[in-house]
């Protein structure tokens, strides 16, 4: 073989794309809010794909090459998502509108598993009591809920970091 570590490079690329697609399919858009089960899952996945990347080569060089390939792919993907909108749309989630001019988007709230209590908590945290006083509330791609109040004199944007997903949406 011309490049003895080509197998590791190709395996690492395959694992990177598999993990990217799997995370996209399974909707893990809120990685900033990892709970214990999420951390355990990530640790187990990393251990399970290690052999898939390096194969029988368990040397330091093999591991470093696999890590280097992952860093390079990640760098390239970030550059491509910033440069080409289509590529970014394919790989990255988009912010979702939850409330617009005091009106709740029940479809979005249901799809995102955001409960009435969670939304009210985000509003209270930012001094907003009623839905009608929310000009815009969005679930950002980093998992925070941004809220812009209706009061134009005190127009401010605030963020609420989601602590966990709840499936209790029927209270709307």
Secondary structure as the mmCIF struct_conf table of DSSP 4:
data_model
#
loop_
_struct_conf.conf_type_id
_struct_conf.id
_struct_conf.beg_label_comp_id
_struct_conf.beg_label_asym_id
_struct_conf.beg_label_seq_id
_struct_conf.end_label_comp_id
_struct_conf.end_label_asym_id
_struct_conf.end_label_seq_id
BEND BEND1 UNK A 3 UNK A 3
TURN_TY1_P TURN_TY1_P1 UNK A 4 UNK A 5
HELX_RH_AL_P HELX_RH_AL_P1 UNK A 6 UNK A 25
TURN_TY1_P TURN_TY1_P2 UNK A 26 UNK A 27
HELX_RH_3T_P HELX_RH_3T_P1 UNK A 31 UNK A 33
HELX_RH_AL_P HELX_RH_AL_P2 UNK A 36 UNK A 54
TURN_TY1_P TURN_TY1_P3 UNK A 55 UNK A 56
BEND BEND2 UNK A 59 UNK A 59
HELX_RH_AL_P HELX_RH_AL_P3 UNK A 60 UNK A 83
HELX_RH_AL_P HELX_RH_AL_P4 UNK A 85 UNK A 91
BEND BEND3 UNK A 92 UNK A 92
STRN STRN1 UNK A 96 UNK A 100
TURN_TY1_P TURN_TY1_P4 UNK A 101 UNK A 102
STRN STRN2 UNK A 103 UNK A 104
HELX_RH_AL_P HELX_RH_AL_P5 UNK A 106 UNK A 111
TURN_TY1_P TURN_TY1_P5 UNK A 112 UNK A 113
HELX_RH_AL_P HELX_RH_AL_P6 UNK A 116 UNK A 125
TURN_TY1_P TURN_TY1_P6 UNK A 126 UNK A 127
HELX_RH_3T_P HELX_RH_3T_P2 UNK A 131 UNK A 133
STRN STRN3 UNK A 134 UNK A 139
TURN_TY1_P TURN_TY1_P7 UNK A 141 UNK A 142
BEND BEND4 UNK A 143 UNK A 143
STRN STRN4 UNK A 144 UNK A 149
BEND BEND5 UNK A 150 UNK A 150
BEND BEND6 UNK A 152 UNK A 152
TURN_TY1_P TURN_TY1_P8 UNK A 153 UNK A 154
STRN STRN5 UNK A 157 UNK A 161
TURN_TY1_P TURN_TY1_P9 UNK A 170 UNK A 171
#
